[in-house]
Amino acid sequence: MKRIAITGAAGLVGTGLRAQLLKRGYRVLSLDIKQVQNIAAHEEAAVVDITDQAAMTQQLQGCDAVVHLAACTTDAPWTEQVKLSVEGCISVFDAARDAGVRRVVYASSHHVVGMHPRVPHGPRMGNTAILRPDSRYAVGKAFGESIGALYAYKYGMQVLSVRIGNVNTRPIDRRRMGSWVSWRDLAQLVAIGIEREDLVFEIVYGVSDATGRHYNNAAAYALGYLPEDGSEGWDDEVLREDPPPAAGSKAARSAAEITLGGQFSQSEYEGSTDRLLPHARNAA
């Protein structure tokens, strides 16, 4: 039975993922700066600050993999992003390496490409597109992808970066019809990162089946991902709750409406959104 450490285990995603990995038969070490509640069978927990590399190294002894969720999860000021998402990520990767843990599943975010236009304003987004972070939060996540690549290719670790969409029990609005991931599908992707023998470094989207919507997740399917859930069938209900804005309206031309990042893109946005659209740039 493999022993899997999860950072940020007391958070929303961590709490749901702990349960899913336990169902899959893993032993789980739940780590967080806060006390982790409701410890289950085959689960241990410890309070630890991810920026304390010595403490992290000690905790990771004897683990087979680390699922790194802990980060600054809001678009907070730069100081918080640097502390948690940059310094914290460095600490976790270094601690894993020092503890002899060769596998890391890194929780990135689809927001690292959030300023790209979404369908129908642009093509479906693959995993090789130029990064266009939509926020300070997304810049921190993009840093984690870079350090994952460094440790994989330079130090021989095996790293899967999962650009998580919106993990929930169902899609909650039109934009997230294309980025929704169920708990069990997210757990399947994490398990691929833990188990795939020939893994070096890969980036996949953490979305359930959303064929024809916003993301091209071919890289995940090539690793054996077979999502059990999908957004198909939710259109009528979601469109009743979140109807599209009138064509040509200010809302229809907003960054929130035309980009993958939605409100993360809209926050603090300055100027025209024409610069986001490939056809507008080509016409100029």
N, C-alpha and C positions, 0 to 999 in steps of 0.2 A: 504494500500500500504506500504510494508516494506521499511525501509530506510537502505541502504547498503553502508558502507564506503569502499573505495578502496584506499589503499596506493600505491604509485608509479603510480598514475593514468595518469601522463603525458607521460609515456613511451609507447613503441610500444604495449606491451601486454595490458597495462592499457587502452590505447586509444581504442583498439579494443573491449576489454571486457566491457568498459563503454557502448558502443553503444549496445552491445548484451543484457546487463542487463536492459537497458532502454526499449528495445524491449519487454522484458519479463514482463514489468510492474512494475519494482522496481523504487523507488526513490534512486538516487545515490548521495553520498557525495564523491567527487573526491579530494584526498589529495596527495600533492607532494611537494617536496622542490622547484620545479619550478612552474611557473604559468601554470595552466591548460588552454588549449585553447579550443575554440568552445564549450562553455557550452550549453547544450541542455535543453529543457523543462524537468521538474522534476529532474533537476540536480543542485547541489550546488558544489562549489569548494573552497578550502582554501590552502594557502601555509603554510606548517608545516614541521619541521624536525622530522623524526620518532624517533630520539634519545632523543627528548625533551618530556619526559614522561608526565609532567604536561600539556603541550600543547596538546598532543595526547589525554589525558584523557578528556580534555575539548571538543575537537572536536568530540569525540565518544559518548558523551552524547546523548541519544535518538536514537541510532542506534540499529538495530536488529541483524546485523552481520558485521564482518570485513573481507574483502578479502585482505590478506596481500601479495602484490607483491613486495614492495620496498625492494631492497637488492643491494649488489655489484654484478653487472651482468656480469663482466668480471673476468678473472683469475688474478686480480690485486694482489699486495703484501698483506701480512697478515694483516698489519695495517688497510687497507681499508676493508678487509673481516670482521675483528673483529668489526670495527666501525659500519658498515652498516648491515651485515648479522647476527652478534651475538648480539652486544649491541642494535642494532635497533630492532631485533626480541624480545628480552627481554622487551624492552620498549613498543612495540605494545601489547604483550600479557598482560603485567601488566596493561597498560592503559585500555585495553578492560575489564579486570577483575574489575578494580576500577570504570569504567563507567557503570558496570552492563551489558556489552555485553557478552552474553553467547556462541555465535557461532563465530568461526574463520575458514575461508577457507585459508589454507596456501599454497602458491605457492612454492612447492619444485621443483625438477628437476630430470629427468631420469639420470642425471650425477652422482647422489649419488650411482648408481650401475655401473658407466661407465667403470670400469676396468674389469668387467666380460666379457667373450667372448660372442659374438653374434652368432646367428644361421648363418651358420651351424657348428660353432666351439664349441657351447655349447647349452644347452636347452633354451627354451623360459623363460624369466625372470619373476618370480612372485614377489609379494610384501613382501614376508617374507625372501628373500635371505639376507645373510650377506652383509652389506654395503661395497662397494669398490669404494669410491669416486675417480674420475679421475683428480681432480684439487683442488686448494684452494677454488675456487668458489663452488665446490660440497661439500666440507667439511662444508662451511657455510650453505648450504641448508640442509645437514644432521643434523646440530645442530638444525635448526628450527623444523625438524620432532621430535627430542627428546623433545624439550620444549613443543611442541604441545601435545605429549603424557603425559607429566607431568601435564599440566594444565587440560587435559581432565580427567585423572584418579584420580588426587589428589584434584582438585578444582571443578570438576563437569562441566567443560565447554564442549562444543560439537565441535570437531575439525575434519575437513577433510583435509588431506594433499594430494595435487595433484602433482604428479611427471610429470610436464609438459614436453612434447617432443618438437617438433618444430612446433609452431603455425604459420600457413601460409595459403595461398589460395590453395596450392598444395604441394605435396612432391617435394623436390628440389634435392635430390641425392639418391643413393642406400641405404645408411645407414638410411636416414630419411624417406624412404618408410615405415619403421617399427616404427617410432616415430612421424610421422606427426599427427597433430590435427588441425581440422578446427576451425574457430572462434565459430561457433554455437555449436559444440560438446564440446569445452572447457566451454562455457557458460552453457551448460546443466550440466556438472559436478559441476560447481560452484553452480548452483541452487540446486543440490542435497545436497550439503554441507549446504546450507541455509535452506532448507525445510525438510530434512529427520528427522522425529520426533524421531526415536530410535537411532540416531547417537550418538556414544560415541567418539571413535577415529578410523579413518580408513585411510589407505594409498591406493591410486589408481593411475593408470598411466593416464596421460593426453594425450591419443592418440585416434585418430579416429579408425574405424574398420580396423585392420591390422592382421586379422586372419592368423595364420601360420607364422607370421614374427618374431619379436624380443621379444614381451612382452605377458605375460599371464595376462589379465586384468579381471580375474574372480571376483575379489573383487568389481570392479566398476559395473559389470553386476548384482551382488547380491544386490547392492543398487538401482537398477532400471535403470541403464545407458543403453540407446539404441542409439548408435551413428547413426547419419544421413548420415555421410560421411565415406569414406574408401579409402585406397590406391590402392585397386584393380582397374585395368584399366589403371594405370599410368606406368606399367612396361616398355613397349616398348619405350615410350618417355624418361623416366628417364635413361634407359640403353643406349640409343643413346647419351645422354648428359654426362653420367657418366658410361662408360663401366668398367667392373671388370678388375683388373690387371691380367697379365699372371700368371697361376698357378706356384707355386714354386719360383716366383720372390721375390726380396727384398720388393717390395710394397705389395705383397700378404701376407707377413709375418710380416708386420708392425703393431704396436699397433693401428694405425688409421684404418686399414682394419679389424682387427679381434675382436675389442672390441665394446661395445655398445657406448662408449664415443667418438669414432672417433678421430678428431684432438685434442680434449681436452686430451685424453689419450696419444696421440703422443707427445704433447708439453712437453719438458724436459725429455722424457722417456730415461731411461738408461738400457743398457744391452739387453739380448735376450728376446724375447717375449714368449719363451717356458714356463716360469713360469706362464703365463696367461692361459695356455691350460690344462684342466683337464687330457687329455689322456697323455700329455707329463709328467706331474707330476706323474701320476700313473705308467708310464713306468720306471721312475727313481727310 
